């Protein structure tokens, strides 16, 4: 726990193998000791960043958005936007990279919006809002906000249709 002064300054820093905070060489931002769980600010900002091997949130390198640890299930923002994306292999919904529409995690049963519109499309292999080929359930059209009905069901086998009348 012996503190060592910074070169050419009167700022003291802790010993290399202690858990004390030490100031960054080129700023007044304190950085943590290696292998400690102490949070430290980002190199180029005043935001706190967690240790590399902890589960603490850390800010994104080029923004003020916080990102979670690589091996945690916490949602992280997209690198170039404020849109949060979930951790891989989680069931949490995440927004599309280029829109504000949320898309579900793969293999989940949640509905997701169309990539280029606000229309929600169901997940593959799920039973959520799926337009079935042979029932009367309506589903949203892929490229508009208008609901498109599914194809009509086949006629009943007991219905006989003539030119002018229908007999059952």
SULVENRA-V52624 format. One record per pair of residues at least 24 apart in sequence whose ideal C-beta (glycine too) atoms are under 10 Angstrom apart, sorted by the first residue. I is the first residue (numbers start at 1). J is the second residue. Records with the same first field share a line. If there is no record, write none. Layout:
I: J  J
This chain:
104: 128
111: 140
113: 140
114: 140  141  142  143  144  145
115: 142
116: 142  143
117: 141  142  143  144  145
118: 144  145
119: 143  144  145  146  147
